[in-house]
Amino acid sequence: MSAKVVSESSVHFFKFYLDEKVREGLRWQFHMYGLVSAFDQHSPHSAYNLADELTKTGRAVLVTAADECYKVWVRLSAIDAPSSELLV
């Protein structure tokens, strides 16, 4: 499985509470994702490398692209719940 890359304009953002912290999330194609990391516009390879590493662990990963940055997200679900250490 490889990470999907989508434009930020095609997702819906939200905030959620996990482990006493407010986190960033998004919804895309009926799935919810939590933010893992953000990279500036000059570091797309860093974002893709992190996404690749996360997919190798079996996680569903999404990369969002915008003019100013790239963000890496992991799917949130009861079955594949990410540890809070993974999320920003």
N, CA, C and O atoms as a printed pandas DataFrame, in Angstrom:
     atom_number atom_name residue_name chain_id  residue_number  x_coord  y_coord  z_coord
0              1         N          MET        A               1    0.841   -1.174    0.000
1              2        CA          MET        A               1    0.000    0.000    0.000
2              3         C          MET        A               1    0.892    1.245    0.000
3              4         O          MET        A               1    1.873    1.308    0.741
4              5         N          SER        A               2    0.556    2.213   -0.815
5              6        CA          SER        A               2    1.325    3.456   -0.832
6              7         C          SER        A               2    0.459    4.599   -0.332
7              8         O          SER        A               2   -0.769    4.514   -0.326
8              9         N          ALA        A               3    1.116    5.662    0.084
9             10        CA          ALA        A               3    0.397    6.836    0.584
10            11         C          ALA        A               3   -0.292    7.554   -0.567
11            12         O          ALA        A               3    0.240    7.631   -1.674
12            13         N          LYS        A               4   -1.469    8.072   -0.295
13            14        CA          LYS        A               4   -2.196    8.888   -1.267
14            15         C          LYS        A               4   -1.755   10.334   -1.092
15            16         O          LYS        A               4   -1.495   10.774    0.028
16            17         N          VAL        A               5   -1.671   11.075   -2.192
17            18        CA          VAL        A               5   -1.331   12.499   -2.161
18            19         C          VAL        A               5   -2.518   13.258   -2.724
19            20         O          VAL        A               5   -2.957   13.008   -3.847
20            21         N          VAL        A               6   -3.038   14.202   -1.921
21            22        CA          VAL        A               6   -4.201   14.986   -2.336
22            23         C          VAL        A               6   -3.966   16.460   -2.029
23            24         O          VAL        A               6   -3.135   16.809   -1.191
24            25         N          SER        A               7   -4.696   17.303   -2.708
25            26        CA          SER        A               7   -4.642   18.736   -2.447
26            27         C          SER        A               7   -5.388   19.045   -1.152
27            28         O          SER        A               7   -6.400   18.413   -0.848
28            29         N          GLU        A               8   -4.887   20.016   -0.390
29            30        CA          GLU        A               8   -5.576   20.414    0.839
30            31         C          GLU        A               8   -6.977   20.941    0.558
31            32         O          GLU        A               8   -7.839   20.918    1.436
32            33         N          SER        A               9   -7.201   21.408   -0.644
33            34        CA          SER        A               9   -8.526   21.939   -0.967
34            35         C          SER        A               9   -9.574   20.839   -1.098
35            36         O          SER        A               9  -10.766   21.139   -1.162
36            37         N          SER        A              10   -9.163   19.577   -1.139
37            38        CA          SER        A              10  -10.108   18.477   -1.304
38            39         C          SER        A              10  -10.431   17.756    0.008
39            40         O          SER        A              10  -11.091   16.717   -0.009
40            41         N          VAL        A              11   -9.972   18.295    1.145
41            42        CA          VAL        A              11  -10.219   17.662    2.440
42            43         C          VAL        A              11  -10.964   18.626    3.363
43            44         O          VAL        A              11  -11.052   19.825    3.096
44            45         N          HIS        A              12  -11.494   18.079    4.444
45            46        CA          HIS        A              12  -12.189   18.881    5.456
46            47         C          HIS        A              12  -11.434   18.743    6.772
47            48         O          HIS        A              12  -11.239   17.633    7.266
48            49         N          PHE        A              13  -11.010   19.870    7.337
49            50        CA          PHE        A              13  -10.210   19.864    8.567
50            51         C          PHE        A              13  -11.098   19.935    9.801
51            52         O          PHE        A              13  -12.203   20.476    9.753
52            53         N          PHE        A              14  -10.605   19.383   10.909
53            54        CA          PHE        A              14  -11.276   19.464   12.198
54            55         C          PHE        A              14  -10.229   19.334   13.302
55            56         O          PHE        A              14   -9.074   19.006   13.028
56            57         N          LYS        A              15  -10.620   19.584   14.522
57            58        CA          LYS        A              15   -9.764   19.387   15.699
58            59         C          LYS        A              15  -10.386   18.270   16.532
59            60         O          LYS        A              15  -11.607   18.110   16.545
60            61         N          PHE        A              16   -9.552   17.498   17.227
61            62        CA          PHE        A              16  -10.056   16.471   18.123
62            63         C          PHE        A              16   -9.170   16.399   19.361
63            64         O          PHE        A              16   -8.029   16.860   19.355
64            65         N          TYR        A              17   -9.712   15.815   20.412
65            66        CA          TYR        A              17   -9.042   15.742   21.705
66            67         C          TYR        A              17   -8.576   14.310   21.932
67            68         O          TYR        A              17   -9.373   13.375   21.858
68            69         N          LEU        A              18   -7.279   14.136   22.209
69            70        CA          LEU        A              18   -6.707   12.814   22.474
70            71         C          LEU        A              18   -5.562   12.963   23.459
71            72         O          LEU        A              18   -4.662   13.778   23.257
72            73         N          ASP        A              19   -5.597   12.179   24.520
73            74        CA          ASP        A              19   -4.538   12.179   25.531
74            75         C          ASP        A              19   -4.231   13.587   26.048
75            76         O          ASP        A              19   -3.076   14.004   26.118
76            77         N          GLU        A              20   -5.288   14.297   26.406
77            78        CA          GLU        A              20   -5.188   15.622   27.019
78            79         C          GLU        A              20   -4.595   16.689   26.107
79            80         O          GLU        A              20   -4.067   17.691   26.590
80            81         N          LYS        A              21   -4.675   16.487   24.799
81            82        CA          LYS        A              21   -4.188   17.472   23.826
82            83         C          LYS        A              21   -5.208   17.647   22.708
83            84         O          LYS        A              21   -5.884   16.698   22.310
84            85         N          VAL        A              22   -5.307   18.872   22.211
85            86        CA          VAL        A              22   -6.116   19.127   21.027
86            87         C          VAL        A              22   -5.240   18.859   19.810
87            88         O          VAL        A              22   -4.152   19.421   19.688
88            89         N          ARG        A              23   -5.714   18.005   18.915
89            90        CA          ARG        A              23   -4.937   17.583   17.746
90            91         C          ARG        A              23   -5.612   18.059   16.464
91            92         O          ARG        A              23   -6.791   18.411   16.458
92            93         N          GLU        A              24   -4.839   18.064   15.377
93            94        CA          GLU        A              24   -5.391   18.397   14.066
94            95         C          GLU        A              24   -5.820   17.126   13.364
95            96         O          GLU        A              24   -5.130   16.108   13.415
96            97         N          GLY        A              25   -6.968   17.196   12.708
97            98        CA          GLY        A              25   -7.461   16.063   11.953
98            99         C          GLY        A              25   -8.050   16.520   10.629
99           100         O          GLY        A              25   -8.266   17.709   10.397
100          101         N          LEU        A              26   -8.302   15.546    9.772
101          102        CA          LEU        A              26   -8.989   15.846    8.516
102          103         C          LEU        A              26   -9.853   14.664    8.126
103          104         O          LEU        A              26   -9.633   13.534    8.563
104          105         N          ARG        A              27  -10.848   14.954    7.286
105          106        CA          ARG        A              27  -11.706   13.923    6.726
106          107         C          ARG        A              27  -11.526   13.943    5.216
107          108         O          ARG        A              27  -11.577   14.996    4.581
108          109         N          TRP        A              28  -11.317   12.763    4.659
109          110        CA          TRP        A              28  -11.178   12.602    3.207
110          111         C          TRP        A              28  -11.750   11.252    2.818
111          112         O          TRP        A              28  -11.353   10.226    3.369
112          113         N          GLN        A              29  -12.662   11.244    1.889
113          114        CA          GLN        A              29  -13.314   10.025    1.400
114          115         C          GLN        A              29  -13.812    9.126    2.534
115          116         O          GLN        A              29  -13.501    7.936    2.568
116          117         N          PHE        A              30  -14.572    9.690    3.445
117          118        CA          PHE        A              30  -15.230    8.963    4.533
118          119         C          PHE        A              30  -14.279    8.412    5.589
119          120         O          PHE        A              30  -14.692    7.599    6.417
120          121         N          HIS        A              31  -13.014    8.834    5.580
121          122        CA          HIS        A              31  -12.055    8.410    6.599
122          123         C          HIS        A              31  -11.511    9.637    7.322
123          124         O          HIS        A              31  -11.441   10.730    6.760
124          125         N          MET        A              32  -11.131    9.431    8.575
125          126        CA          MET        A              32  -10.535   10.504    9.371
126          127         C          MET        A              32   -9.054   10.209    9.581
127          128         O          MET        A              32   -8.652    9.056    9.736
128          129         N          TYR        A              33   -8.253   11.267    9.584
129          130        CA          TYR        A              33   -6.800   11.166    9.721
130          131         C          TYR        A              33   -6.306   12.139   10.773
131          132         O          TYR        A              33   -6.895   13.203   10.969
132          133         N          GLY        A              34   -5.218   11.776   11.457
133          134        CA          GLY        A              34   -4.565   12.653   12.421
134          135         C          GLY        A              34   -3.215   13.097   11.882
135          136         O          GLY        A              34   -2.517   12.333   11.215
136          137         N          LEU        A              35   -2.856   14.338   12.177
137          138        CA          LEU        A              35   -1.605   14.912   11.672
138          139         C          LEU        A              35   -0.396   14.296   12.365
139          140         O          LEU        A              35   -0.344   14.206   13.591
140          141         N          VAL        A              36    0.567   13.875   11.563
141          142        CA          VAL        A              36    1.822   13.327   12.083
142          143         C          VAL        A              36    2.918   14.375   12.001
143          144         O          VAL        A              36    3.638   14.590   12.976
144          145         N          SER        A              37    3.059   15.035   10.852
145          146        CA          SER        A              37    4.132   16.004   10.673
146          147         C          SER        A              37    3.826   16.921    9.502
147          148         O          SER        A              37    3.043   16.585    8.614
148          149         N          ALA        A              38    4.468   18.102    9.520
149          150        CA          ALA        A              38    4.328   19.063    8.423
150          151         C          ALA        A              38    5.722   19.453    7.932
151          152         O          ALA        A              38    6.675   19.527    8.708
152          153         N          PHE        A              39    5.814   19.697    6.632
153          154        CA          PHE        A              39    7.081   20.050    5.996
154          155         C          PHE        A              39    6.873   21.271    5.117
155          156         O          PHE        A              39    5.802   21.443    4.535
156          157         N          ASP        A              40    7.887   22.120    5.014
157          158        CA          ASP        A              40    7.728   23.314    4.187
158          159         C          ASP        A              40    7.699   22.949    2.705
159          160         O          ASP        A              40    7.959   21.808    2.322
160          161         N          GLN        A              41    7.383   23.924    1.901
161          162        CA          GLN        A              41    7.202   23.699    0.462
162          163         C          GLN        A              41    8.453   23.215   -0.235
163          164         O          GLN        A              41    8.376   22.690   -1.345
164          165         N          HIS        A              42    9.607   23.380    0.393
165          166        CA          HIS        A              42   10.873   22.966   -0.206
166          167         C          HIS        A              42   11.287   21.550    0.199
167          168         O          HIS        A              42   12.355   21.079   -0.194
168          169         N          SER        A              43   10.442   20.868    0.988
169          170        CA          SER        A              43   10.803   19.544    1.508
170          171         C          SER        A              43    9.801   18.455    1.153
171          172         O          SER        A              43    9.460   17.653    2.022
172          173         N          PRO        A              44    9.318   18.389   -0.074
173          174        CA          PRO        A              44    8.353   17.331   -0.388
174          175         C          PRO        A              44    8.935   15.931   -0.234
175          176         O          PRO        A              44    8.220   14.997    0.130
176          177         N          HIS        A              45   10.231   15.782   -0.508
177          178        CA          HIS        A              45   10.846   14.459   -0.393
178          179         C          HIS        A              45   10.839   13.967    1.054
179          180         O          HIS        A              45   10.679   12.771    1.300
180          181         N          SER        A              46   11.009   14.872    2.005
181          182        CA          SER        A              46   10.953   14.486    3.419
182          183         C          SER        A              46    9.564   13.988    3.786
183          184         O          SER        A              46    9.423   13.004    4.512
184          185         N          ALA        A              47    8.541   14.665    3.286
185          186        CA          ALA        A              47    7.161   14.241    3.551
186          187         C          ALA        A              47    6.900   12.867    2.939
187          188         O          ALA        A              47    6.323   11.996    3.590
188          189         N          TYR        A              48    7.318   12.674    1.702
189          190        CA          TYR        A              48    7.093   11.396    1.035
190          191         C          TYR        A              48    7.879   10.266    1.693
191          192         O          TYR        A              48    7.391    9.139    1.771
192          193         N          ASN        A              49    9.095   10.556    2.169
193          194        CA          ASN        A              49    9.886    9.531    2.854
194          195         C          ASN        A              49    9.213    9.093    4.154
195          196         O          ASN        A              49    9.153    7.901    4.455
196          197         N          LEU        A              50    8.704   10.070    4.930
197          198        CA          LEU        A              50    7.998    9.724    6.166
198          199         C          LEU        A              50    6.747    8.920    5.844
199          200         O          LEU        A              50    6.463    7.924    6.510
200          201         N          ALA        A              51    6.006    9.334    4.843
201          202        CA          ALA        A              51    4.794    8.613    4.450
202          203         C          ALA        A              51    5.127    7.179    4.054
203          204         O          ALA        A              51    4.403    6.250    4.414
204          205         N          ASP        A              52    6.200    6.999    3.327
205          206        CA          ASP        A              52    6.622    5.664    2.914
206          207         C          ASP        A              52    6.964    4.796    4.123
207          208         O          ASP        A              52    6.573    3.631    4.187
208          209         N          GLU        A              53    7.692    5.368    5.076
209          210        CA          GLU        A              53    8.050    4.612    6.287
210          211         C          GLU        A              53    6.801    4.201    7.063
211          212         O          GLU        A              53    6.728    3.082    7.569
212          213         N          LEU        A              54    5.823    5.094    7.161
213          214        CA          LEU        A              54    4.600    4.778    7.898
214          215         C          LEU        A              54    3.780    3.703    7.187
215          216         O          LEU        A              54    3.184    2.848    7.842
216          217         N          THR        A              55    3.744    3.737    5.867
217          218        CA          THR        A              55    2.992    2.704    5.141
218          219         C          THR        A              55    3.653    1.336    5.296
219          220         O          THR        A              55    2.973    0.310    5.264
220          221         N          LYS        A              56    4.960    1.317    5.463
221          222        CA          LYS        A              56    5.658    0.044    5.679
222          223         C          LYS        A              56    5.264   -0.607    6.995
223          224         O          LYS        A              56    5.428   -1.816    7.156
224          225         N          THR        A              57    4.743    0.177    7.947
225          226        CA          THR        A              57    4.277   -0.366    9.224
226          227         C          THR        A              57    2.825   -0.810    9.134
227          228         O          THR        A              57    2.249   -1.258   10.125
228          229         N          GLY        A              58    2.227   -0.688    7.947
229          230        CA          GLY        A              58    0.858   -1.137    7.756
230          231         C          GLY        A              58   -0.201   -0.073    7.962
231          232         O          GLY        A              58   -1.393   -0.377    7.930
232          233         N          ARG        A              59    0.201    1.146    8.169
233          234        CA          ARG        A              59   -0.767    2.227    8.394
234          235         C          ARG        A              59   -1.275    2.809    7.079
235          236         O          ARG        A              59   -0.564    2.820    6.074
236          237         N          ALA        A              60   -2.500    3.285    7.100
237          238        CA          ALA        A              60   -3.054    4.015    5.961
238          239         C          ALA        A              60   -2.596    5.468    6.102
239          240         O          ALA        A              60   -2.865    6.109    7.118
240          241         N          VAL        A              61   -1.913    5.979    5.096
241          242        CA          VAL        A              61   -1.277    7.297    5.173
242          243         C          VAL        A              61   -1.779    8.187    4.046
243          244         O          VAL        A              61   -2.021    7.731    2.928
244          245         N          LEU        A              62   -1.928    9.467    4.365
245          246        CA          LEU        A              62   -2.340   10.470    3.397
246          247         C          LEU        A              62   -1.357   11.624    3.473
247          248         O          LEU        A              62   -0.950   12.021    4.564
248          249         N          VAL        A              63   -0.970   12.167    2.323
249          250        CA          VAL        A              63   -0.132   13.370    2.269
250          251         C          VAL        A              63   -0.978   14.465    1.627
251          252         O          VAL        A              63   -1.539   14.273    0.548
252          253         N          THR        A              64   -1.065   15.619    2.299
253          254        CA          THR        A              64   -1.758   16.751    1.702
254          255         C          THR        A              64   -0.722   17.737    1.193
255          256         O          THR        A              64    0.316   17.962    1.815
256          257         N          ALA        A              65   -1.037   18.316    0.042
257          258        CA          ALA        A              65   -0.137   19.285   -0.586
258          259         C          ALA        A              65   -0.845   20.622   -0.692
259          260         O          ALA        A              65   -2.000   20.704   -1.108
260          261         N          ALA        A              66   -0.127   21.669   -0.306
261          262        CA          ALA        A              66   -0.616   23.042   -0.437
262          263         C          ALA        A              66    0.545   23.881   -0.964
263          264         O          ALA        A              66    1.672   23.394   -1.049
264          265         N          ASP        A              67    0.282   25.121   -1.313
265          266        CA          ASP        A              67    1.344   25.980   -1.835
266          267         C          ASP        A              67    2.482   26.160   -0.837
267          268         O          ASP        A              67    3.643   26.266   -1.229
268          269         N          GLU        A              68    2.147   26.196    0.465
269          270        CA          GLU        A              68    3.165   26.511    1.462
270          271         C          GLU        A              68    3.719   25.312    2.218
271          272         O          GLU        A              68    4.739   25.441    2.894
272          273         N          CYS        A              69    3.076   24.145    2.125
273          274        CA          CYS        A              69    3.576   23.006    2.902
274          275         C          CYS        A              69    3.005   21.678    2.438
275          276         O          CYS        A              69    2.060   21.615    1.653
276          277         N          TYR        A              70    3.614   20.621    2.952
277          278        CA          TYR        A              70    3.148   19.246    2.790
278          279         C          TYR        A              70    2.903   18.706    4.190
279          280         O          TYR        A              70    3.701   18.951    5.095
280          281         N          LYS        A              71    1.807   17.973    4.381
281          282        CA          LYS        A              71    1.506   17.396    5.692
282          283         C          LYS        A              71    1.269   15.902    5.534
283          284         O          LYS        A              71    0.684   15.446    4.551
284          285         N          VAL        A              72    1.738   15.154    6.525
285          286        CA          VAL        A              72    1.592   13.698    6.540
286          287         C          VAL        A              72    0.583   13.344    7.630
287          288         O          VAL        A              72    0.680   13.820    8.761
288          289         N          TRP        A              73   -0.391   12.496    7.272
289          290        CA          TRP        A              73   -1.492   12.122    8.160
290          291         C          TRP        A              73   -1.614   10.600    8.211
291          292         O          TRP        A              73   -1.311    9.917    7.233
292          293         N          VAL        A              74   -2.061   10.067    9.359
293          294        CA          VAL        A              74   -2.378    8.642    9.468
294          295         C          VAL        A              74   -3.863    8.487    9.759
295          296         O          VAL        A              74   -4.468    9.309   10.448
296          297         N          ARG        A              75   -4.440    7.412    9.216
297          298        CA          ARG        A              75   -5.869    7.172    9.402
298          299         C          ARG        A              75   -6.168    6.870   10.857
299          300         O          ARG        A              75   -5.442    6.129   11.520
300          301         N          LEU        A              76   -7.245    7.454   11.336
301          302        CA          LEU        A              76   -7.730    7.210   12.693
302          303         C          LEU        A              76   -8.855    6.187   12.614
303          304         O          LEU        A              76   -9.824    6.375   11.878
304          305         N          SER        A              77   -8.724    5.119   13.366
305          306        CA          SER        A              77   -9.795    4.133   13.450
306          307         C          SER        A              77   -9.613    3.324   14.721
307          308         O          SER        A              77   -8.526    3.287   15.298
308          309         N          ALA        A              78  -10.666    2.687   15.144
309          310        CA          ALA        A              78  -10.587    1.871   16.357
310          311         C          ALA        A              78   -9.661    0.676   16.154
311          312         O          ALA        A              78   -9.010    0.228   17.098
312          313         N          ILE        A              79   -9.600    0.163   14.940
313          314        CA          ILE        A              79   -8.767   -1.000   14.658
314          315         C          ILE        A              79   -7.299   -0.623   14.549
315          316         O          ILE        A              79   -6.428   -1.359   15.014
316          317         N          ASP        A              80   -7.021    0.529   13.933
317          318        CA          ASP        A              80   -5.636    0.955   13.664
318          319         C          ASP        A              80   -5.355    2.265   14.386
319          320         O          ASP        A              80   -4.878    3.222   13.775
320          321         N          ALA        A              81   -5.646    2.312   15.677
321          322        CA          ALA        A              81   -5.478    3.545   16.441
322          323         C          ALA        A              81   -4.001    3.891   16.589
323          324         O          ALA        A              81   -3.232    3.091   17.122
324          325         N          PRO        A              82   -3.588    5.080   16.123
325          326        CA          PRO        A              82   -2.184    5.467   16.292
326          327         C          PRO        A              82   -1.909    5.831   17.738
327          328         O          PRO        A              82   -2.785    6.339   18.437
328          329         N          SER        A              83   -0.719    5.574   18.171
329          330        CA          SER        A              83   -0.357    5.995   19.516
330          331         C          SER        A              83   -0.265    7.505   19.534
331          332         O          SER        A              83    0.034    8.116   18.508
332          333         N          SER        A              84   -0.513    8.111   20.664
333          334        CA          SER        A              84   -0.502    9.565   20.748
334          335         C          SER        A              84    0.898   10.121   20.482
335          336         O          SER        A              84    1.031   11.287   20.111
336          337         N          GLU        A              85    1.944    9.310   20.666
337          338        CA          GLU        A              85    3.300    9.770   20.394
338          339         C          GLU        A              85    3.511   10.020   18.907
339          340         O          GLU        A              85    4.369   10.819   18.533
340          341         N          LEU        A              86    2.750    9.357   18.062
341          342        CA          LEU        A              86    2.895    9.490   16.622
342          343         C          LEU        A              86    2.297   10.808   16.111
343          344         O          LEU        A              86    2.774   11.380   15.131
344          345         N          LEU        A              87    1.240   11.279   16.795
345          346        CA          LEU        A              87    0.537   12.473   16.337
346          347         C          LEU        A              87    1.144   13.748   16.897
347          348         O          LEU        A              87    1.732   13.756   17.978
348          349         N          VAL        A              88    0.986   14.832   16.133
349          350        CA          VAL        A              88    1.468   16.149   16.560
350          351         C          VAL        A              88    0.489   16.712   17.558
351          352         O          VAL        A              88    0.687   17.819   18.060
